[in-house]
Amino acid sequence: MANNFPSYPSQIDTAELQRIKSKFQISDNIRSERSELIKQRRENPEIIRSGELSSDGKYGSKTLKGLSYPLQLDGKGGLKTSSNFSRLSEQILEVLDTKVGERVYRQFFGLPELVFETISESVLASLIKKQVQAALPFEVELDVSVELDEDGRAIIFIGYSLEGSGRYIIKYAANN
């Protein structure tokens, strides 16, 4: 009975294997070198404030209160909290940092994965605006714009204000 299976060499070509490994190692090194920059940008997005805080009772200091984002200890054995405009900024950042499906009980919270999608800046801006508005507890005036660089990374600008309050802008650099 003849064996019709193709024959494969019994040894792996180690030079080819090393070339493949080194190719992956280079891209892993680039990602690891950028990881600190990516982490720093996500932990410290630029938040720019203009105008005065509202003295209106409708948006008093206790209107919006919750756990701070990112989650931190307060130094007293508890979790750090934030309120008012700080919490609003953090909640917007939570939406930007979360992918749809990551939260077990809020499966539509966050932004969808768009890695292999062909998408324009205006479509991405309207998608982000819709997702942020859905996550906020009350009506906030939002302006969202997106700039895509040649590498496909997005820089997101979110301007927001509450009626009778100052205007805030978040500049968020989304990295792949």
N, CA and C of each residue as an Amber inpcrd file, in Angstrom:
protein
   528
   0.8390000  -1.1520000   0.0000000   0.0000000   0.0000000   0.0000000
   0.8960000   1.2300000   0.0000000   0.7090000   2.1080000  -0.9380000
   1.5570000   3.3000000  -1.0900000   1.0460000   4.4180000  -0.1870000
   1.9930000   5.1640000   0.3570000   1.6740000   6.3060000   1.2130000
   1.5340000   7.5440000   0.3350000   0.3560000   8.1320000   0.2520000
   0.1110000   9.2950000  -0.6010000   0.2290000  10.6340000   0.1280000
   0.6930000  10.6070000   1.3570000   0.8370000  11.8420000   2.1240000
   2.1160000  12.5590000   1.7050000   2.0670000  13.8980000   1.6460000
   3.2970000  14.6140000   1.3040000   4.3180000  14.4590000   2.4270000
   5.5650000  14.4710000   2.0620000   6.6030000  14.3260000   3.0870000
   7.0710000  15.7210000   3.5070000   7.2300000  15.8730000   4.7800000
   7.7000000  17.1370000   5.3440000   9.0640000  16.9000000   5.9580000
   9.9030000  17.9080000   5.9360000  11.2060000  17.7160000   6.5590000
  11.0340000  17.4710000   8.0510000  11.8840000  16.6610000   8.5940000
  11.7520000  16.2980000   9.9930000  12.2300000  17.4040000  10.9240000
  13.0060000  18.3430000  10.4080000  13.4930000  19.4370000  11.2450000
  12.9210000  20.7620000  10.7510000  12.7180000  21.6560000  11.6830000
  12.2150000  22.9880000  11.3460000  13.3960000  23.8440000  10.9260000
  13.1750000  24.6420000   9.9100000  14.2270000  25.5540000   9.4450000
  14.4310000  26.6220000  10.5180000  15.4810000  26.5090000  11.2980000
  15.6960000  27.4050000  12.4320000  15.9880000  28.8340000  11.9890000
  16.6230000  29.0240000  10.8650000  16.8990000  30.3860000  10.3890000
  15.5910000  31.1040000  10.0670000  14.6760000  30.4080000   9.4060000
  13.3800000  30.9940000   9.0710000  12.5810000  31.2830000  10.3380000
  12.6240000  30.3580000  11.2840000  11.9320000  30.5430000  12.5480000
  12.4940000  31.7500000  13.3050000  13.7910000  31.9140000  13.3310000
  14.4140000  33.0650000  13.9920000  14.0290000  34.3750000  13.3080000
  13.9420000  34.3720000  11.9740000  13.5440000  35.5740000  11.2400000
  12.1160000  35.9760000  11.6090000  11.2260000  34.9990000  11.6880000
   9.8360000  35.2670000  12.0580000   9.7620000  35.7940000  13.4880000
  10.4850000  35.1510000  14.4020000  10.4960000  35.5970000  15.8000000
  10.9990000  37.0230000  15.9300000  12.0910000  37.3380000  15.2120000
  12.6600000  38.6900000  15.3290000  11.7060000  39.7390000  14.7610000
  10.9660000  39.3860000  13.7250000   9.9940000  40.3240000  13.1570000
   8.9130000  40.6550000  14.1810000   8.4000000  39.6520000  14.8800000
   7.4020000  39.8840000  15.9160000   8.0050000  40.6160000  17.1050000
   9.2390000  40.3050000  17.4280000   9.8930000  40.9370000  18.5750000
  10.0600000  42.4330000  18.3420000  10.3820000  42.8380000  17.1140000
  10.5360000  44.2600000  16.8040000   9.2220000  44.9920000  17.0400000
   8.1110000  44.4560000  16.5360000   6.8320000  45.1400000  16.7330000
   6.4110000  45.0950000  18.1970000   6.7320000  44.0160000  18.9210000
   6.4390000  43.9730000  20.3540000   7.2490000  45.0170000  21.1100000
   8.5080000  45.1960000  20.7240000   9.3490000  46.2050000  21.3710000
   8.8130000  47.6100000  21.1240000   8.3600000  47.8750000  19.9160000
   7.7970000  49.1930000  19.6040000   6.5570000  49.4380000  20.4430000
   5.6760000  48.4280000  20.5390000   4.4740000  48.5730000  21.3630000
   4.8350000  48.7750000  22.8250000   5.8230000  48.0320000  23.3170000
   6.1900000  48.1730000  24.7320000   6.8440000  49.5210000  25.0010000
   7.6070000  50.0550000  24.0450000   8.1980000  51.3810000  24.2170000
   7.1120000  52.4470000  24.2590000   6.0650000  52.2800000  23.4590000
   4.9700000  53.2500000  23.4210000   3.9730000  53.0350000  24.5440000
   4.0530000  51.9010000  25.2480000   3.0530000  51.5940000  26.2650000
   3.0350000  52.6250000  27.3780000   4.1880000  53.1170000  27.7780000
   4.2310000  54.1390000  28.8280000   3.5620000  55.4250000  28.3550000
   3.8260000  55.8210000  27.0950000   3.1990000  57.0190000  26.5370000
   1.6940000  56.8380000  26.4360000   1.2650000  55.6770000  25.9620000
  -0.1620000  55.3820000  25.8480000  -0.8120000  55.4190000  27.2230000
  -0.1830000  54.7770000  28.2030000  -0.7200000  54.7400000  29.5580000
  -0.8130000  56.1510000  30.1330000   0.2280000  56.9640000  29.9200000
   0.2370000  58.3300000  30.4400000  -0.8670000  59.1740000  29.8020000
  -1.0630000  59.0570000  28.4930000  -2.1040000  59.8320000  27.8210000
  -3.4930000  59.4390000  28.3050000  -3.6960000  58.1550000  28.5440000
  -5.0050000  57.7050000  29.0030000  -5.2570000  58.0840000  30.4490000
  -4.1880000  58.0950000  31.2680000  -4.3620000  58.4660000  32.6680000
  -4.4780000  59.9730000  32.8450000  -3.8800000  60.7430000  31.9370000
  -3.8670000  62.1910000  32.0770000  -4.3170000  62.8870000  30.8000000
  -5.5590000  62.6820000  30.3780000  -6.0210000  63.4170000  29.1970000
  -6.1190000  64.8960000  29.5440000  -6.0090000  65.7120000  28.5310000
  -6.0950000  67.1500000  28.7680000  -7.5460000  67.5480000  28.9740000
  -7.8280000  68.2160000  30.0830000  -9.1520000  68.7650000  30.3470000
  -8.9720000  70.2640000  30.5080000  -9.6000000  71.0140000  29.6430000
  -9.4490000  72.4630000  29.6140000 -10.7640000  73.0780000  30.0520000
 -10.7130000  73.9900000  31.0150000 -11.9240000  74.6170000  31.5440000
 -11.9320000  76.0960000  31.1870000 -13.0670000  76.5860000  30.7800000
 -13.2210000  78.0200000  30.5540000 -14.5450000  78.4550000  31.1560000
 -14.6020000  79.6520000  31.6660000 -15.8320000  80.1520000  32.2660000
 -15.8760000  79.8640000  33.7450000 -16.9300000  80.3030000  34.3730000
 -17.1010000  80.1410000  35.8160000 -18.0190000  78.9720000  36.1110000
 -17.8220000  78.3910000  37.2770000 -18.7210000  77.3260000  37.6950000
 -20.1010000  77.8910000  37.9630000 -21.0860000  77.0750000  37.7580000
 -22.4660000  77.5010000  37.9570000 -22.7770000  77.6740000  39.4350000
 -23.5060000  78.7310000  39.7560000 -23.9900000  78.8920000  41.1260000
 -25.4490000  78.4510000  41.2220000 -25.9620000  77.9800000  40.1040000
 -27.3470000  77.5140000  40.0260000 -27.5110000  76.2460000  40.8560000
 -28.5450000  76.1800000  41.6540000 -28.8010000  75.0170000  42.4970000
 -29.0610000  73.7540000  41.7000000 -29.4790000  73.9070000  40.4470000
 -29.7810000  72.7540000  39.6060000 -28.5550000  71.8610000  39.4160000
 -27.3670000  72.4820000  39.3320000 -26.1290000  71.7300000  39.1400000
 -25.1870000  71.9810000  40.3090000 -25.6650000  71.8270000  41.5060000
 -24.8510000  72.0480000  42.6940000 -23.7570000  71.0050000  42.8160000
 -22.9260000  71.1390000  43.8370000 -21.7550000  70.2760000  43.9850000
 -22.1160000  68.8140000  44.2430000 -23.3230000  68.5220000  44.6560000
 -23.7110000  67.1380000  44.9430000 -24.6160000  66.5440000  43.8680000
 -24.7720000  67.2140000  42.7420000 -25.6590000  66.7330000  41.6920000
 -25.2010000  65.4010000  41.1220000 -23.9340000  65.2900000  40.8390000
 -23.3840000  64.0910000  40.2300000 -22.2300000  63.6220000  41.0940000
 -22.3670000  62.4490000  41.6680000 -21.3220000  61.9280000  42.5430000
 -21.1470000  60.4510000  42.2640000 -19.9000000  59.9990000  42.2740000
 -19.6250000  58.5880000  42.0380000 -18.1790000  58.2590000  42.3070000
 -17.8290000  57.0240000  42.0770000 -16.4490000  56.5930000  42.2490000
 -15.5760000  57.2720000  41.1990000 -14.3780000  57.6520000  41.5960000
 -13.4830000  58.3280000  40.6600000 -13.0050000  57.3370000  39.5950000
 -12.6370000  57.8880000  38.4780000 -12.1190000  57.0830000  37.3850000
 -10.7750000  57.6380000  36.9830000  -9.7150000  56.8320000  36.9050000
  -9.6700000  55.4170000  37.2310000  -9.8370000  55.1840000  38.7300000
 -10.2990000  54.0000000  39.0740000 -10.5860000  53.6320000  40.4530000
  -9.3260000  53.7700000  41.2990000  -9.4410000  54.4670000  42.4410000
  -8.2970000  54.7120000  43.3190000  -8.7300000  54.6040000  44.7640000
  -7.7490000  54.3510000  45.6330000  -8.0030000  54.3740000  47.0690000
  -7.9080000  55.8130000  47.5560000  -8.6870000  56.1490000  48.5950000
  -8.6800000  57.5230000  49.0920000  -7.6960000  57.7650000  50.2350000
  -6.9600000  56.7530000  50.6600000  -6.0030000  56.9120000  51.7420000
  -6.6080000  56.7240000  53.1180000  -7.9060000  56.5150000  53.1870000
  -8.6010000  56.3220000  54.4660000  -9.2250000  54.9330000  54.5440000
  -8.8330000  54.0550000  53.6320000  -9.3820000  52.7040000  53.6210000
 -10.5880000  52.5460000  52.7290000 -10.9530000  53.5830000  52.0090000
 -12.1070000  53.5200000  51.1150000 -11.7040000  53.8160000  49.6830000
 -12.6890000  53.9910000  48.8430000 -12.4540000  54.3270000  47.4520000
 -12.6770000  55.8180000  47.2450000 -11.8430000  56.4210000  46.4240000
 -11.9300000  57.8450000  46.1360000 -13.1910000  58.1240000  45.3140000
 -13.8640000  59.2250000  45.6550000 -15.0470000  59.6350000  44.9020000
 -14.7970000  60.9990000  44.2790000 -15.6070000  61.3210000  43.3200000
 -15.5540000  62.6490000  42.7040000 -16.9820000  63.1130000  42.4690000
 -17.1410000  64.4080000  42.2610000 -18.4890000  64.9290000  42.0690000
 -18.4820000  66.0570000  41.0500000 -19.6790000  66.4230000  40.6410000
 -19.9500000  67.5390000  39.7590000 -19.1650000  67.4370000  38.4520000
 -18.4360000  68.5030000  38.0870000 -17.7850000  68.5430000  36.7800000
 -16.6330000  67.5520000  36.6780000 -15.9530000  67.2680000  37.7780000
 -14.8830000  66.2590000  37.7600000 -15.4750000  64.9040000  37.3990000
 -16.5960000  64.5520000  38.0050000 -17.2340000  63.2670000  37.7370000
 -17.7460000  63.1940000  36.3080000 -18.2640000  64.2980000  35.8150000
 -18.7480000  64.3410000  34.4340000 -17.5990000  64.0790000  33.4610000
 -16.4490000  64.7170000  33.6900000 -15.2710000  64.4920000  32.8440000
 -14.8300000  63.0400000  32.9180000 -14.8040000  62.4990000  34.1270000
 -14.3880000  61.1110000  34.3060000 -15.3500000  60.1530000  33.6240000
 -16.6400000  60.4650000  33.6590000 -17.6210000  59.5910000  33.0320000
 -17.4480000  59.5860000  31.5080000 -17.1150000  60.7340000  30.9440000
 -16.8440000  60.7950000  29.5010000 -15.6100000  59.9560000  29.1780000
 -14.5740000  60.0640000  30.0090000 -13.3600000  59.2740000  29.7910000
 -13.6290000  57.7740000  29.9310000 -14.5240000  57.4040000  30.8380000
 -14.8960000  55.9920000  30.9860000 -15.4760000  55.4490000  29.6840000
 -16.3300000  56.2380000  29.0460000 -16.9300000  55.8050000  27.7770000
 -15.8340000  55.6200000  26.7300000 -14.8920000  56.5600000  26.6680000
 -13.8300000  56.4890000  25.6610000 -12.8790000  55.3180000  25.8970000
 -12.6600000  54.9540000  27.1540000 -11.7230000  53.8780000  27.4850000
 -12.3480000  52.4850000  27.4630000 -13.6680000  52.3970000  27.3880000
 -14.3500000  51.1080000  27.4840000 -14.8280000  50.6620000  26.1090000
 -14.6210000  49.3980000  25.8120000 -15.1300000  48.8270000  24.5730000
 -16.4990000  48.2090000  24.8570000 -17.4000000  48.3190000  23.8920000
 -18.7350000  47.7290000  24.0380000 -18.5740000  46.2460000  24.3460000
 -19.2930000  45.7900000  25.3800000 -19.2420000  44.3980000  25.7800000
 -18.3140000  44.1310000  26.9630000 -17.4840000  45.0870000  27.3570000
 -16.5750000  44.8790000  28.4890000 -17.3020000  44.8860000  29.8340000
 -18.3570000  45.6400000  29.9330000 -19.1060000  45.7190000  31.1900000
 -20.2190000  44.6870000  31.1700000 -20.2150000  43.8290000  32.1570000
 -21.1550000  42.7020000  32.1770000 -22.6060000  43.1780000  32.1990000
 -22.9400000  44.0960000  33.0740000 -24.3340000  44.5210000  33.2070000
 -24.6730000  45.7600000  32.3880000 -23.7210000  46.2870000  31.6840000
 -23.9660000  47.4280000  30.7880000 -23.2980000  47.1090000  29.4560000
 -23.8370000  46.1420000  28.7510000 -23.1670000  45.6220000  27.5730000
 -23.0690000  46.6010000  26.4080000 -23.8480000  47.6760000  26.3950000
 -23.7750000  48.6430000  25.3040000 -23.0080000  49.8980000  25.7110000
 -22.4160000  49.9060000  26.9000000 -21.6310000  51.0320000  27.4020000
 -20.2650000  51.0230000  26.7230000 -19.7980000  52.1760000  26.2720000
 -18.4740000  52.2960000  25.6680000 -18.5500000  52.4750000  24.1690000
 -17.3960000  52.3000000  23.5360000 -17.2810000  52.4650000  22.0860000
 -17.0710000  51.1090000  21.4240000 -17.6760000  50.8950000  20.2600000
 -17.4720000  49.6230000  19.5650000 -16.0510000  49.5420000  18.9980000
 -15.5880000  48.3270000  18.8100000 -14.2690000  48.0810000  18.2170000
 -14.3570000  48.3900000  16.7240000 -13.4980000  49.2780000  16.2470000
 -13.5530000  49.6890000  14.8430000 -12.2190000  49.4640000  14.1290000
 -11.4910000  48.4250000  14.5270000 -10.1370000  48.2080000  14.0210000
 -10.1050000  48.0290000  12.5120000 -10.9760000  47.2230000  11.9570000
 -10.9170000  46.9400000  10.5250000 -12.0150000  47.6580000   9.7370000
 -12.6040000  48.6780000  10.3330000 -13.6730000  49.4150000   9.6810000
 -13.1010000  50.5910000   8.8870000 -13.7260000  50.8770000   7.7660000
 -13.4220000  52.0890000   7.0230000 -14.4120000  53.1270000   7.5180000
 -13.8850000  54.1880000   8.1180000 -14.7690000  55.1270000   8.7910000
 -14.2240000  56.5440000   8.6200000 -15.1290000  57.4980000   8.5170000
 -14.7100000  58.8960000   8.3760000 -14.7110000  59.5790000   9.7410000
 -14.0710000  60.7240000   9.7890000 -14.0060000  61.4850000  11.0360000
 -15.3960000  61.9010000  11.5130000 -16.2600000  62.3120000  10.5840000
 -17.5980000  62.7710000  10.9770000 -18.4670000  61.6170000  11.4920000
 -18.3580000  60.4470000  10.8790000 -19.1210000  59.2930000  11.3390000
 -18.6340000  58.8650000  12.7210000 -17.3170000  58.8560000  12.9170000
 -16.7520000  58.4890000  14.2140000 -17.1720000  59.4990000  15.2870000
 -17.1690000  60.7920000  14.9500000 -17.5910000  61.8220000  15.9010000
 -19.0520000  61.6450000  16.3010000 -19.9320000  61.3460000  15.3540000
 -21.3520000  61.1710000  15.6920000 -21.5620000  59.8930000  16.5150000
 -20.7940000  58.8410000  16.2480000 -20.8810000  57.6140000  17.0340000
 -20.4470000  57.8720000  18.4800000 -19.3430000  58.5850000  18.6540000
 -18.8460000  58.9050000  19.9940000 -19.8570000  59.7690000  20.7360000
 -20.4060000  60.7650000  20.0630000 -21.3870000  61.6550000  20.6950000
 -22.6040000  60.8680000  21.1740000 -23.0880000  59.9610000  20.3350000
 -24.2550000  59.1410000  20.6990000 -23.9560000  58.2830000  21.9270000
 -22.7920000  57.6510000  21.9600000 -22.4400000  56.7760000  23.0780000
 -22.2230000  57.5670000  24.3720000 -21.6090000  58.7410000  24.2770000
 -21.3870000  59.5700000  25.4740000 -22.7240000  60.0700000  26.0110000
 -23.6000000  60.5550000  25.1350000 -24.8990000  61.0490000  25.5800000
 -25.7140000  59.9470000  26.2570000 -25.6090000  58.7360000  25.7500000
 -26.3510000  57.6190000  26.3510000 -25.8290000  57.2800000  27.7510000
 -24.5660000  57.5700000  28.0290000 -23.9650000  57.2190000  29.3170000
 -24.1420000  58.2910000  30.3820000 -24.4250000  59.5270000  29.9780000
 -24.5250000  60.6160000  30.9490000 -25.9070000  60.6360000  31.5900000
 -25.9740000  60.9970000  32.8750000 -27.2440000  60.9140000  33.6050000
 -28.2440000  62.0200000  33.2800000 -27.8000000  63.1200000  32.6810000
 -28.7280000  64.1720000  32.2950000 -28.2180000  64.8600000  31.0410000
 -29.0510000  65.6950000  30.4690000 -28.7550000  66.3450000  29.1920000
 -27.5730000  67.2910000  29.3270000 -26.5670000  67.0810000  28.5010000
 -25.3690000  67.9050000  28.4700000 -25.1480000  68.3450000  27.0290000
 -24.8230000  69.6040000  26.8400000 -24.5060000  70.0990000  25.4930000
 -23.1300000  69.5680000  25.1110000 -23.0810000  68.7670000  24.0420000
 -21.8320000  68.1330000  23.6000000 -21.4600000  68.5660000  22.1990000
 -20.1780000  68.8190000  21.9970000 -19.6100000  69.0120000  20.6640000
 -18.4590000  68.0220000  20.5580000 -18.5010000  67.1680000  19.5460000
 -17.4550000  66.1550000  19.3840000 -16.8360000  66.3220000  18.0100000
 -15.5160000  66.3410000  17.9830000 -14.8090000  66.3250000  16.7050000
 -13.6520000  65.3460000  16.8080000 -13.2870000  64.7840000  15.6690000
 -12.2530000  63.7530000  15.6250000 -11.2860000  64.0950000  14.5030000
 -10.0020000  63.9070000  14.7730000  -8.9700000  64.0330000  13.7470000
  -8.2510000  62.6970000  13.6580000  -8.1520000  62.1370000  12.4560000
  -7.4270000  60.8890000  12.2410000  -6.0660000  61.2080000  11.6430000
  -5.0030000  60.6350000  12.2130000  -3.6870000  60.8670000  11.6320000
  -3.3920000  59.7930000  10.5810000  -2.2270000  59.8720000   9.9570000
  -1.9060000  58.9500000   8.8620000  -1.7390000  57.5030000   9.3230000
  -1.5220000  57.2960000  10.6230000  -1.4040000  55.9410000  11.1600000
  -2.7520000  55.3620000  11.5840000  -3.8280000  56.1340000  11.4230000
  -5.1490000  55.6540000  11.7890000  -5.5330000  55.8930000  13.2340000
  -4.6920000  56.6070000  13.9860000  -5.0200000  56.9270000  15.3710000
  -5.9400000  58.1370000  15.3960000  -6.8130000  58.1580000  16.3680000
  -7.7890000  59.2360000  16.4790000  -7.4440000  60.1520000  17.6430000
  -7.5830000  61.4400000  17.4080000  -7.5240000  62.4330000  18.4780000
  -8.9380000  62.9770000  18.5940000  -9.5150000  62.8010000  19.7770000
 -10.9160000  63.1230000  19.9950000 -11.0090000  64.3750000  20.8560000
 -11.8250000  65.3280000  20.4210000 -12.0810000  66.5470000  21.1800000
 -13.5540000  66.5330000  21.5660000 -13.8120000  66.5920000  22.8610000
 -15.1960000  66.6260000  23.3340000 -15.3650000  67.9000000  24.1480000
 -16.2010000  68.8030000  23.6430000 -16.5480000  70.0130000  24.3720000
 -17.9000000  69.8140000  25.0080000 -18.0270000  70.1970000  26.2660000
 -19.3110000  70.0280000  26.9380000 -19.5330000  71.1580000  27.9230000
 -20.7840000  71.4220000  28.1600000 -21.1580000  72.4240000  29.1500000
 -22.5730000  72.1290000  29.6200000 -22.8450000  72.5940000  30.8060000
 -24.1930000  72.5290000  31.3430000 -24.7650000  73.9280000  31.2840000
 -26.0530000  74.0220000  31.1910000 -26.7250000  75.3050000  31.0970000
 -26.2930000  76.2120000  32.2620000 -25.7720000  77.4040000  31.9290000
 -25.3570000  78.3720000  32.9390000 -24.0290000  78.0610000  33.5960000
 -23.2210000  77.1910000  32.9890000 -21.9370000  76.8370000  33.6020000
 -20.7980000  77.0830000  32.6310000 -19.5990000  76.8110000  33.0810000
 -18.4300000  76.9610000  32.2270000 -18.3850000  75.8950000  31.1490000
 -17.4670000  76.0640000  30.2360000 -17.2910000  75.1250000  29.1270000
 -16.0240000  74.3300000  29.3710000 -16.0860000  73.0430000  29.1260000
 -14.9430000  72.1640000  29.3120000 -14.6410000  71.4630000  27.9950000
 -13.3630000  71.1870000  27.7790000 -12.9530000  70.4560000  26.5860000
 -12.0220000  69.3350000  27.0200000 -12.2790000  68.1460000  26.5310000
 -11.3990000  67.0020000  26.7640000 -10.7090000  66.6910000  25.4480000
  -9.3870000  66.6190000  25.4870000  -8.6100000  66.1720000  24.3160000
  -8.0920000  64.7950000  24.6720000  -8.5390000  63.8090000  23.9070000
  -8.2380000  62.4110000  24.1940000  -7.5460000  61.8100000  22.9920000
  -6.3640000  61.2580000  23.1930000  -5.6220000  60.6150000  22.1060000
  -5.8510000  59.1180000  22.1930000  -6.6490000  58.6050000  21.2880000
  -6.9250000  57.1630000  21.2460000  -5.7880000  56.4860000  20.5110000
  -5.2380000  55.4330000  21.0940000  -4.1190000  54.7250000  20.4940000
  -4.5030000  53.2910000  20.2110000  -3.9220000  52.7730000  19.1500000
  -4.1820000  51.3740000  18.7930000  -3.3310000  50.4740000  19.6430000
